[in-house]
Amino acid sequence: MARIRSHIFLFSLGMILLFATACRTSTDKTAAMISPSAELTPVDVVQLQLSALKEHGPSNERISQVFEFASPANKSATGPLERFATLFDGALYSGMINHQRAEILPAYVENNLAVVPVALIADDGTEWKYLFVLSRQQEEPYEDMWMTDAVQLESQPPQQLPPAAPQRII
């Protein structure tokens, strides 16, 4: 059993390194777009989305990577891409853009639902805590692929937002 866990760990580590490299691979200064895949875990999906937001440039090319992993229901509610990108202009999600670092905390996964907590340090040094809510898709063309249904604010810096600020789904 320990040997199997070791192989799974090494495979997962290799996949994360592969995807991190793919995010940085470029032929014309833009990172290669990674598409949803049944091989990606919920944590892999969140890692890819956070990596894209950390290295966000002046255009929406990196946000399009985040949008690529939004579930069909999420895209229906927040899309198209141009509208989705405006979510990151607001107070709830602007700290994700060019953040200093993000820590993915232990995920909760049961059946076709996953909740992945993230502690994020924004570019200005404030700490944010988010819950990425993902589901394993049941229909083609995304069957068996983990995609993000929502990102909910778990806690916020005390003076960053008014206490009753509404949460948005991204």
N, C-alpha and C positions, 0 to 999 in steps of 0.2 A: 504494500500500500504506500509506504514511504517513497518507494522508487517511482511509482506512478505519479504521486504528488510532485516529486522532483521533476519529472518529465513535463508535467503540466505547467509547473512554474517556469521552467526553462522555455517552453513553447510560448507561454504568455509573454515572458520578458522579450523573447525574440520578436514576437508580433508587435509589441509596443515600440521596440527599437526600429523595426522595419517601417512602421507607420510614422514615427517621428522623423526618420530619414526621408521618407516620401514627402512629408510636409515641407521639408527644406530643399528637396530636389527641384531644380529649376533649369529651364532652357532659356527663358526670357525674363528672368527676375520675378516671375510669379510662381508660387508653389503649385505643385501638382494637386489637382482635386482628388480627394479620396472619396469613394462612393460607399454607401452602406453595403455590408456584407454579413452573411450569416456567421462568419468566423469571428466577428467582433463581439466582445462582451459589452455589457452596459458601461463598465469602467473605461474600456477602450474608446467608446463613443464619446464619453464626457471628456476624456483626455484629449482627443482630437479636436473637439470643440473649444476647449480651453486653450490649447496650443494656437489655434487659429486666432482667437481673440487677443492673446498675449502679443502676437506679432502683427497686429492690425496696422495697415498703412492708410494712406489718404483715400483710397477707393474702397468699395465694398467687396473686393475680391476675397478677403479673409472671412467676412461675414457670410459670403455665399457658401463657404465650407461649413459653417455652422448650420445654415439653412438646409444644406444637403442632408443633414441628419435629423431635421425636424420631421416628425411623423406626418403622414398625409392629413390627419385631423388638425395638427398644429399649423401646417402650411395653409390649410383652408381658413383658419381663424386669423392668421397673422400675415399671410402673403398678399401679394407677390413679394419678391426679394426686396424691392425698393421700400415697401411699407415695413417689412420685417426689420430692415436696417435702421429705421427710425426709432425702434424700441431701445436701441443702444444710445440714443441721444438723451433719453430721459434719465431721471435721477436713480431709478431702480437698477438699471443695467449699465450705465455709463462707466462704472468702476471696473467692469470686466474688460473694457478696451485697454490694451497696453498695460494690463495689470503687472505688478512686480512679481508675484508668485501666487500659485494656487495649490492647495493641498487637498487631494481627494481622500476623504475619510472612508471607513469601512461601509460598503454598500449593503443594502438590504435587497435581496432578490428572492422572489417567490413566484413560481410558475412563470407567468408572462408579464410580471410587473417588477420594476426595479426602482429603488430610490437611492440616489448617490449624493451624499452630503459633500459639500465643498466649502472649505474655508479659503477665502481669497483676500489678498492684500492688494488694494487698488494702487494705481500709479501715485496717488497723493498720500499713501501710507495708511489709509483707513482700512479696517477689516470688515469684510462682509461674509455672511454665511448663507449659502443657497442650498436648495434641495433640487437636484435634477431628477425629474420623474420620467422614466422611460417605459416603453412597452415593447414586447416582442410582437411584431406585426403578424397578422394572420392571413393577409390577402396578398396576392401577386400585385405588383412586381417585387414587393418587399417581404414576402413570406419568410418567417423565422429570423428576421433582422431586427436588432434593437434600434429604436429611434426615440428621440426626445419628444415627449408630449407637452412638458411644461418645465419651467424653471421658477421655483418659488423662493421668495426671500424668507430665510429663516430668522436672521437677525441683522440689524443694521447699525451703523455708527450712530451714537445718540443724537448728534446735532445735524445729521446729513439730511434727514427727511422728517416731515411732520408725522406725529404718532399714528394717524389714521390713514396713511398713504395706501392707496389701493395696490394690490398685486396684479401684475400682468403675466400672461402666459407667453413664453417665447419658445 
